[in-house]
């Protein structure tokens, strides 16, 4: 058996065998099968959380998705990012004729075959995203969305040799490589904290011999962190939201309404001009966002009508209403959900699939409405100053 990409650690009575893998490599899957069959471990740890494990095990998971619930629970952007990451993996996997995460699937199957206990060792992906999201600011969020969604439309192919080089990177980190260069702090929640979480879960796995199937980027960190104790509860906490965004979100509409009300008292015609400007800028830019997502004409109209109102209430968003209108008018069918994993490969499929189109309507309408708030607000202030 080749010892390449295998790290052995003795921890008291416990032997830990770490297999560093590429997440879309046929060689990695074969090596996992070979190692587990030969070592006969008491436990097999895999770099998955419960959510991703269920996604791999349930091939028809998209058919069960309630798109209305996704919008109402404000998860459209998160789902769009998850689809983008799936697209990146699926595109490479398709190029090499294997399933993404095949080495994890092999780890699950080998654990069953040998009677080893399966341990889901990774932190919840939503916790990881939340800890990233809270630490990168507005500019970072815009860049992250651009970077991840831009990856969907890349036509680039990679060689087997380049794929093997990816064994030195984590799946998420390989997608966000350029982003992590702009935001070095991202490495902590994306890699370092997960190294700590994974090492603790591996260390706590039952039995005297444990095999762990990991993205190879985690192996160096785990070799260090395995000798320390880590608090899994602390690592799983989602940092509390800052109060400032909420304060600012409420301050802007209160300020805008106060200026318009004062202008109406001083000069009613200028107040009318301000109101029209607010409606036109908010409504038009939100409608343009819905149109860019190829929304139905009634969806575009919904975005135009609701944006000037929702921009004055931070608890609601134009994109939610536009997305719900699109979902109601162009309700996705089973075929749309079944084709979802294929359609996210390219621009045409992404815009044509009714599910992803709804998500794009939500995100782009909200983006247009936000832009409209700043431009419309600036114009309201301009008219106020002109009429002092």
N, C-alpha and C positions, 0 to 999 in steps of 0.2 A: 504493500500500500504506500503510495506517495505521501510524504509528510509536508509537501508544499502547501502553503496557506493554512497549516495546522499548528496551533500553539497549545502546548501542554503545561498546565499549572498544577502543582501539588499544594493543597491547602489543608494542612493537618492530615486527617484520614481521607480527605476528599481529593479525587483526581478530576480536574476540569479540562475538557478538550474543546478548544475553540476553533471553529472552522470559518475562516474568512472567505466570504463569497461575493460574487457580482450578482445582482438581483435578476439579471436576464441572461445568465450564462448556463449553457448546457453542461459544461465541465463541472460547474459548481454543484448542480443537482446530482450528477453522477458520483461526485466525491462524497456528498452527504450520505447517499445510499450505501456507499462502500464503507465509510467510517462507522456508521451506526450498526451495520450488519456485523462488522468485525469486532467492535468494542463492546457491544451488548450493554449499553449504559442503563442505569436505573432511571434516569430522566433525560429528556431531550428538550432543550430550551430553544425557542425560535423568536426571531426579532419581529414579532407581531403583537399588537394589542387585541383586545376582544373584538373591537369594531372591524379591524382589517382581517382578522381571522374569519369572522362571519362573512365578510365580503368575498373572501377566497372560497369558502365552503359553499356559499349560496350563489350559484351561477346565475340564478334568475332574480337577484336582489333588486335590480332596477324595476322589474315588473310590479313590485310591491310598494314602490315609492309614491307617496301622496304629495304631488307638487303643490297643492294648496297649503298643506301643512308646512312644507319647506319655506314658502313665502311668509306665512303667518308667524313662524318661529324665527324669522330674520336669518335664515341659514343659506340664502341664495348665493351669496358671495363665497361662503365656505365650500358649498357644494361645487361651484364653478371651479374653484382652485383644486379641489380633490379630483375633478374630472380632468383638469389640465395635467395634473401629475400622473394620473392613470394613462392619459394619452401619450405622455413622454415615454413611459415604461412600455406600453403596448406597441408603440411604433418600433422601438428597438427589438422587442420580443418577436414581432411579426417579421422583421427583417431576417432574424436568425431562426425562425420557425419553431419557437418555443413559447410557452406560456410565461407571462411575467410572474415573478415570485415562485418559479418552479422549484427552486431549492428549498423554499419554505414548505411548499406542498409535499416535497419529498421528505422533509423532516417530520411532517405530520404523519405521512404514510409509514415511514420507517419506525416511528415511535409505536404505532399500532401493531406493526408486524413483529416487533421485538418485545412488546409488552411493557415498554418504558413509559413513564408518566410524562405527558406533554405539558410543558410550562410556557405560557404566553408571557414573554419576558420584557416586552417593550412598553413604554409609557403610552397612554392614550394619545392618539395623534391630535385630537382637538385641544388637549391640554398643551401640547407642544406648540401648536399654531397660536393658541391664546397667549402663551408666554412670549412668543416672537412678536405677535401683533401689538402687545401693550408696550413694547420697548423700542419701537422703531419710528414713532412719530408720523405725521401726515405725509411728509415727503417719502419716507420709507415705505409706507403702505401703498402709495401710488406706484413707486418703483417696483415693489414686490408683485403687485397685480400685473403690471406690464411685463415683468420678467417671466412670470409663470404662464400667463396666457399667451405671451409671445412664443413660448416653447411649443405650443400646440401647432403653430403654423409653420414651424421650421421644416424645410424639405431635406435637411442634412441627414446623410446616412453615415454610419461608422463602420470601421473594419473590425474583424475578430480581434486583432491585436489591440485596437483602441478599447474594445469592450473589456478585454482582460485587464487593461490599465485601470478601468473603472472599479476594479476590485479594491483600489486604494481609496475609494470615495464612498461615502454614504449615499443612498438613493436620493434623498431630499437634497443633500449638499451638492451632488453632481448637477442637479437641475438649477440650484440657486448659487452656483459657483461665482458668477459675476456679482450677484447681489451681496454675497458675504464679503467680497472685496471692498464694496462700498460701506458695508455695515459690519465691522469686525465683531461687534457685540453679539451678533446673531449666532456666532459659533457656540456661545454658552448654552442657550436653550436647545439648539439644533443637534449639537454633538456632545459637549461636555456633560450636561445634565443627564442626557440619555445614556452616556457611558456609565455614570454613577448608578442610574436606575437599573440598567441591564446587569451590571456587575453584582448588585445586591440581590436581584432576582435569581441570577445564576448560582450565587453563593448559597441562597436559601432553598434551592431545588432539592428534592428528596433524594436520598441514596448516597453512596460513596463514589459513584462514577457518573459524571454529567457531561453530555455533549451539547454544545451551544452552536446554533447556526446563525451567523451574524454577517451583516455587511462589513467588509474588511476594514473600513475606516474606523470602526469601533474597537477593533482588537487592541491597538496600542494603548488606548485610553483605559480599556477594561483591565489590561495587564497591570496597570498602575492602581486603578480604583478598587480592584478586587480585594486588596489587602486592607482597605479601610471600610468602616461601617457607614451606611448612608440611610437617611430617614426617607423612606418611600412616600410617606404622607406629605412631608414638606415639599418633595420634588413633584408631587401631583397637584399641589395647590395652584389655582389660577390667581394671578396677582389682582388685587382689587383695582377697579377702574379709578382713574384720577377724577377728582371732582371738577377740575378746570374745564375739560371739554363740555361737561353738562352746563356749567355756569356760562361759558361762552355761547353754547347752543341756545340758551334761553335769552341771553343778553342781546344778541343780534336782532331777533324778531321784536323784542320789547322796544329796543332803540328805534327800529324802523317804524313801528306803529306809532310811537310817541312823536317822531318827526312828522309823519304824515298827518296825525291828528292836530299838531300845533300849526302846520302849514294850512290846513283846512280852516282853522280859526282865523288866521291872519290873511289868507288869500285863497278862497275856495277853488278858483280856477287852477292855481298851482297845485293844490291838493289833488285835484282830479288828474292833472298831468302825472303827478307822482304815482298815483294808484294805477293808471294805465301803463306807465313804464314798468312798475313792479310786475303786473300781470303779464305784459308782453315778454319781458326778459325771462322770467321764471317759466312761464308756460311754453314759450317757443323753444328754449334750450332743452327742456325736459322732453318735449315732443320730438325734437331732433334726435335725442338719444334713443327714444322708442322707435323712430323711423330707421335709425342706423342699425337697430337690431331686427329690422324687417317686421316690425309689429303690425298688426291689423289696423286699418284706418280708425276703428273705434278705440283701439288701444292708444294710438297716437293722440286722439282727441281727449281720452281720459287723462293722459299725462299732461296735456295742455291745461285742462280745466282744474285738476287737483294740485298741480305744482305751486301756484301762487298761495294756496291755502296751507298745504303741508309744510311749506318753507317757513311758515309762522308758528309751527308747532313741532318741536324736536322729537316728539313721541311718535310721530307718523311720518311716512316718506312717500313721495310721488311714485317711486318704483314699485312699491307694494301694490298700490291700486292698479297701476298699469299692468303689472305682472298678473294680478288676479283677473283683470279684464281679458288679457291675452289667453290665460289658461281656460277661462270660461268660454271664450269665442272659439279658440282653436285647441280644444281639449286633447292632450296627448293620448294616443291609443297604445295598446300592448306592443304593437310593432315598433313604435318610437322608442319605448323603453328597451326592447330587445336589441335594437340597432345602436343604442347609445354608445356602447363601448367601441363600435366601429366608426360611428359618425364623428367622434371627437378627434379622429385622425387628421382632418383637414378643414379648411375654412368653409367650403361649401356644405359639408356634412354638419358642421357646428351651427351654421345659420339655418340649415334646412330642417334639422330635427326639432320637433315641436317642444321637446323638453328643454334643450339648451337654448332655444330661441326665447322661451319664457324667462330663463335665468338671465340672458343677455338684456332682455327688456327691463328687468328689475334693476340690474347693475347700471346700464347706460342711462336709463331715465333718472335714476338717483344722481348720477354723475352730472347730467345736464341741469337738473334742478339745483344742485349745489353751486354750480357755476353761475346759474341764473340768479341765485341769492346774492352772490358777491357783486355781480355786474349790476343787477337791478337795485341792490342796496346802495351802490356807489352813485347811481343815477338819481335815486331819491335824495341823497345828501347833496348832490350837485344842484338839483332844482330848489332845495331848501335854502342853500347858500345864495343862489341867484335871487331869491325872493325875500331875503332878510330886509 
